[in-house]
Amino acid sequence: MDRQDADHLVAHSAGQPEAYPLLPGQPIGRRSLLKGVGAGALAVGAGGFLTACGSGGIKGAGGSSTTGTITIGFITPLTGALAGFASGDRFVLSQIKATSAYKNGFKVGGKKYKVKIVVADSQSSPTRAGQVAQQLALQNKVDLILTTSTPETTNPVAAQCEKQGTPCLSTVVPWESWYAGLGGNPLKPTETFKYCTMFFFGLKEFLGTFSPMWKRISTDKVVGCQYPNDSDGNAFRGGFEPLIKSVGYTVVDGGAYADGTTDFTTMITMFKNKKAEIFSNCPLPPDFNTFWKQASKQGWKPRLATVAKVLLFPDDTKALGALVNNIATDSWWGPYMPHTSSLSGVSAASLANAYQQSTGNEWVQSIGSSYALFEVAKEAFGAVSDPHDKAELAAALHKVNYSGMCGPINFGDGPAPGVGIIPPIGVQWKKSTGQYPFEMKVVDNSLNKNVKIQAQLEPTNA
């Protein structure tokens, strides 16, 4: 497979999957290229979801604005540094495609429309994410773009959609990072972005998840913060650090380092000297792996690590092995959530189990959020008279209020216009006695009492 073959879009409709080459000849980042080496084998093993392509432009969905087919674009980081976030997305697509609504089509304004889903790999590159969003909007003329997994993916996609007048729904991004990325002020969130909506949670919910755990572990109440110089890091530095202080903890900011940093000695030394016994972060996963290994070797072992953006998925634990034990993080979905699909009625537990049986891999929480994207899409299309009227569809997205795989989501009562909140819970990675070496266990349900506690909160380092 050559470089152009690794760049692709894949369309799914009621028929056989169709493959589309994506932006041939564009440069690929180092990390994306390394991940892309295995793309050919992955394509073969994925049941036809990903297929090697030749050169040429995107085909198959042009002119959808006047056809009897609804076309939905889905942009996700299938390869690159953020690929862990998208590791369940192929499975989700297979489940969505099998639901009666997506298999048989949507009824809109008294007419039945076939549904086509065009999937684009952002390759974990913000530049690539923006490029494929523009291409889906202008060349494929999709009716709606769905996107997921960190500001590096969602923000450039949303920015392009707002510019091109294409409805967009994002998830798995702190709402403050998403809102600021569109030019809004999270401290005064009054601006409405006509074409863009999102659901997830934000810094208030991170605090509501992490601070109850901090209070249950005896520490000196000093928090070491590893926040990079990127969208998430700047949002945490500007918004989360004041929240940490507001609940009586001292902040030690390790500095706005560049993504891809390989030596964290200065930061680690600072945390040691300031006697930080709690750890907070929001780095790229490879950067955390580097940091955490160096911290262990250099003798900085905080009593409780509460991490964001990393160790969200089982594959993330493999690089660190035993060093992940009792690290705490946030969980927005899992088999312990008492939610069911609005499309098929399947429960969260059944969906997680089906993933494990289908793939042999441990469930990943992004399954729930990616699944919910397509639920919300169905809700919005069902509320309009013309699925190709982008302004009408965008307005409908802002009014969605339903309950599904991620629980109740109401875009009309969030902290900013077009923002729906799903409350997370606190989990720790624990050694497993079952099939997988580590598993998430619920240790705090302060923000969602409907979820049962599964294990005792324990110090990351005694």
N, C-alpha and C positions, 0 to 999 in steps of 0.2 A: 504493500500500500504506500503510495507517495503522499506528499504533504497535502495536496489538493483532495485526495481521497479521504483524509482524516477530517476534513471540513465539510460538514453536511447538515442538511435538514432532513427530517423524516416526517412524512405525513401519515396520519392514521385516519381512516374513515371506516364505514361499514364493510368495505372491501379489503383487499390485500394492502399491506403497507407500501407506500411509495417513497422513494428516496430522492432527495434533492441536494445537489452540491451547493455549498455555501461560500460565497465570496472567495473564489479560487484565486490563489496567488497572494493573498494577504499574509503578512508576517505572523508567525506564531511565537508566543513567549516561550522562554526556556522551560518553565515548569509545564506548560501545556504540551510542548513538544515531547518532553519525557513521558508524560502520561499518554500522549497520542501514539507512542510506539506500540502499545498493546491494543490499540483500537480495533485492529483487524480481527484478532482473536475474540475480542469482546463482541464484535458484530455477529460472528458465527454462533457464539454461545447465547445470544440474547433472543433467540427465536425469531429473527428477522426484523427486530425493531430497528437495528442500526445496520445499514448496508453501505458498502463502499461505493463511491460514485466517481464518475468521470468529471470533466470540466464542463463549464457552462453556467448559465444563470439559474435562478430558482424557477421552477415550473409548477403548474398544476393548480394554483389558487388565484391566479390573476383575474381581476374583474368580479370578485365575489360580491362586491357591493350591489350588483344588479342580478345576481343569480339566485337559484333556489337552494343554495348551500350556504350554511353558516360556517365561516372559517375562523378558527381560534388558534392564535399563535401561543406557544409555550416555550419560554426561554429559561434555561436552567443550566448550571455548570456541570455537565456530564463528565468533563475531563478537567485536569488542572488541580491546583491547590485546594479548591473548594469542592472537589468531586464527592467528598463524603456526604455533603448536604443533599446531593442528587442521587445517592446510591439506591434509593427505593423508587425513583421516578419511573423507571421502565415498568416495574410491577404495578404502580399506580395507574399508568396509562392502560395497561391490560385490563385492570379492574374497571376503570371508567368506561372503556370501550365496550365492556360486556353489559353495562347497565342498559335497561330498556330505553331510557331517554337518549343516550348517546348512540345506541345501536340502531334505534328506529327513527330518531330525529326529534327535533323540538317542534312543538306546535306554537306558533307565534302569530297573533292577529288572525286566527282562524285558518292559517295555512301551515302545512307540515314542511319543515326544512331538514334536509340532511345536514349532518355535522361533520366537519373535517377538522382534525387537530394537526397543526404543523409544529414540530418540535425542533428547536434550535439550541445547539450547544454553545454556551457563552465561552467555553474553554477557561473559565475562571478569570477572564480578562474584562475589565470595565470597558475598554475600547471596543473589543469584540461584541460585548453585550449591546452597546449603543449601535454598532453597525448592523447587527442582525435585527434589532428593533426597527431601525429605519428601513431596512430592506423588506421586512414583513409588512410594514405599514404602507410603503410606497409601491413596491413591486407586487407583493402577494395580495395587497389590499385586504388584509384580514379585518374582521369585524371587531375583534377583541384580542388583546395580548395579556396573557397570564405570565407572571414571573416570580421566581423564588430564590432565596438563599443569599443573604448578606447584601449590604449596600453596594459591594463591588459588582453585583449583578443587577439588583433591582433599581438602583438610582439612575444609571445611564439609560436603562430601558424606560423608566417612567418619564425621564426628561425628554426623550425622543417622542414618546407617545403624546405628552402634553403639547409638544411643538407641532407634531403632525396631525393632531386632532383624532387620535385613535384611543378608544377606551382601554384602560389598563388597570389590572388588579395585581397587587404585590403581596408577598408574605415572607416570613422569616427574615425580618429586618426590624430593628427597633424603630418605632414610629418617628422618634425625633430625628434619627439619621435620614430616614426617607423624606420627612417633611423639609428638613434643612436642605437636602439634596435637590429639591424642587424650587428652592429659593424662599421657603417659608421660615418663620421665626418660631421655634418650638416653645420659647418663653411667652410668646404672645400669638398663639395659634388661631388666628382669626381668618386667614386667607383660605379660600376654597380653590382647589385645583380642579378645573372643570372635568378633565378626562381621567384623572388618576385617583384611585382608592387603594387601601391596603388593610390587612388585618394581621395583627400579631400583638405585641405588647411593648412597653417602653421602660424607661429608667425607674419610674415609680414602682412598676411591678417587679423589676429586678431587686429593688430595695425590699419590697414586701416579701420577696422569696428568700433573699440572702440574710437580711438583718435578723429575722427570728432565729436562724441557725447560728449566727454569730453570738447571740445572747445566751445560747444554750451551752456554749463552750467557754471555759474560763480562759481569758486572755488579758493582755494589757490594753486592749481596745485600740490598737494601732494597725491600720490597714495599708499594706503595700500594694500600690496600683501599677500594673503593667498595661499602659494604654498607648498604643502606637499613634503615629501622626497620619491617621487616615480617617475616614468618615465615622466609623464606630468609635475609634479612640478619642477623637475630638469631641464627639457627643458625650462620651462617658466622662471625659475630663471636665467639660463645661457644665454638665448636668448632673452626673452621678456623684462626683466628689462633694458638691454642696449637700447632697442628700445624705451621704455618709456622715458628714459633720453634723447634720441636723439630728441624728439619732445618738450623738455623743461619742463618736469615734474620731480619732486623729488620722489624717490622710498623709501618706508619704508617696508622692508622685514620682515614679521612676524616670520620668522624662519622655518627651514625644519622639520616640525612636522611629526609624524608617522600617517599613515592612521589608522582611528579608534579612534583618540584622542577624549576625551569627555569633556575636560575643556580647553577653549580657553581664559581664563581670562587674562593671561600674554600677549597674542597677542593683544587682544582688548584694554588693558590698553596702550600698546605701540602705537597703532593707535590713541587713544585719546590724548595721550601726544604729539605726533608728528603732531597733527591737520590734519590728513589725511581726506580729504573730497571726495576722489574718491576711489573706491574699485575694485580690480582685484583679480581673484582667478581661480583655476582649481582643486578643491578637488573632492573626491568621494561624491555623492549626500547625503548620511546620515551625513557625516561630515559637509557639508555646513548647513544642517538643524540645527544641534546642534550649530554651530558657529553663525548663523544668529539670532536664538532665544536668545542666550546669549548676543550678541551684542546689541540687542534691549533692553533687561532687564538692561544692564549695561550702557546704554545711549550713545552708539556709533552709530550714524545714519548718514552715509555718504550721501552727496548730490546726488551722482550718483554711483550706483553699476552696474558694467559691468562684468558679470560672464561668465565663460567658464566651460564646462563639466557638469554644473548643470542647473536646471530650463530650460532644453531644451525641456521638454515634459509636457503636462498638468497634469499628475499624480504627477509630482514633486511639483506642486503648492499646493497640498492638505494638506501636512504636515505643511505648513507655513501660509495658509489662507491669510488674508489681508496683511501680511508682504511681499508678493511677488509683490504687486502693484508697477508698474513703475520700477521694476528691469529690466535692459537691458541685452541682451545676443546676441549671433550670431545665424543666421539662414541660413542654406545651402539649404533648400528646404521648400516649402509650397505651398498652393493653389494660392498664389500671384506670383509664378514663371511662366514665359511665356514659359514653356517647355512641350514637348510631348514625349511619349514613342517611341523608335525606333522599338519596337516589335509589338505594336498594334495601335499606333497613339493616344492613350488616353492622355488627357491633365493632367497637375499637378492638376488643380482645380477639374477635374472629378475624378481623383484617390483619392484625399482627401475626396471628397463627398461620394464616394463609400465606403470608409473605415468607415465613420461616419454612413452611412445607414446600413452597414453590422454588425457593432459592437455596435453601440449606443454610442461609445466613441468619444471624440474629436480627430481630426487628429493629427498625430505625424510626425515630420520632418524626422525621420529615415526611413519612408516609401520610400522616394525618393532615398536615398542612397542605401538601400538594393535592391530596384528594379533595380537601375543602375548596381549593381554588375552582375546581370544576363544578362543585355544588353551587357556589355563589354565582358562577357564570350561568348555570341553568336558571337560577332564581331571577337574575337580571333579564335574561332573554325572555322569560315567561311574563315579564311585566311590561313589555313594549309592544307597539303595534307593527313596527318594521325593524327587523333585526339588523338591517344595513344602515339605519339612521344612527350614526355614531353619537350625535348629541343626545338623542333620546335614550340610547343604551347607557351612556355615561351617567345621565341623570338617574337612571334606574339603579345603577350600581350604588350610588350614594344613598339610596333609600332601602337597600336590602336589609331585612331583619328576619333571620331564620335560625333554626337549630339543626346542626348536622354533625359531621365527623369530629369537628373541633369544639362542639358544644354550641351554645347560643352566640351569635355574632350580630351586632346591630351597628351599622355604619352611621346611624343618625345620632348616637349618644356617646361617641368616643371623645377623647381629649382634643381632637382637631377635626375639622370637616373631612369626611370621607375616610375616617379611621375607625376600625372596629377592634376591640380589645378581647383577647382570649387569655384568661388568667393562668399563669404557670404554677408549678409546684416545685418543691425542693427535692432533689434526688442525690444519692451518693452511689458511686461505683463500688460494688462489693464483689469479693471473690465468690465465684459460683461453684456449686457442687454438681451442676448439671452439664449440659452439652457445651456451653460456652464459658470461657475462663472468667469473665467479669460480666455483671449485669447491673442495670439501674434498679435501685430500690427507693421507693418513696420514703423520705424521712421528715418531710414538712409539708403540711397542707394548709398553711395559713391563708392562702388566697383562694383555695378551692376545697372546702370542707367535704364535698361530695366524694373526694378521692380518699381511699383508705391508706393509713400509714402501714408500710410494709416492714420497716426495719428501724433500728435505733440509730440516731445520729451519733457518729463517733468522730474523734479528732482525726484529721488527715495524718498528722504526726503527733504521737503521744509525748 
